[in-house]
Amino acid sequence: MNGTITPLGERWRFLKRKALWLILSLIGALLLYFLGIIPWLEAKKKMEEEIQMKQHLVLKYQEYINGKKGIEEDLKNLRLRFENIKKRLIEGETPQLASANLQEIIKKIATSKDIQIRSFRILEPKDLNYYRKISIQIDFNPTPSLLNLVQFLSEIENHEKMLAVSEMDLLVFNIRMPNNIQGNLIISGWMEKEKLKEKEKR
């Protein structure tokens, strides 16, 4: 009893020390979990989300770049088509000038095919989206050759400018002489509508 520790007391102290170490270890493990592992897991998750987001952005940019190339190619083709169409339009800043140019084209074709035009009449132009349709009615004298008339019509339809025979009214005086044909035609062409708008603005 004078200061000596009994085996029971020593065992009790050992158990207390063990319990203390166990508690300290548990507290350490909890601190490590809450202050170390959880923040690390959250940081890892955040980093993975950021990587995923950046990968998604890279894919989007790649799609945009690939799409842009396709759009640029489409625009290039559209510009080319527009330029080709533009070349086939009748020149002239106003419907009157365009109609005069159309008249000259028809005169040249008629002369080359021996078709005698008696009169020209300029008709009212019509707006069609970005273009303006201009039309001329022509009356021609009896033609001695049906072949000439067919060639005249064919050359109009296949002209380098965009022309079309809109209406046709033919008259055969004698069924026994079908070559002797006269009548009138409405021939149409197209001009650039934008040119007219620019002129009106000025």
Helices and strands as residue ranges (DSSP letters): H 7-32, I 33-37, H 38-87, H 95-112, E 117-122, E 126-128, E 131-143, H 146-157, E 163-172, E 181-192, H 193-201
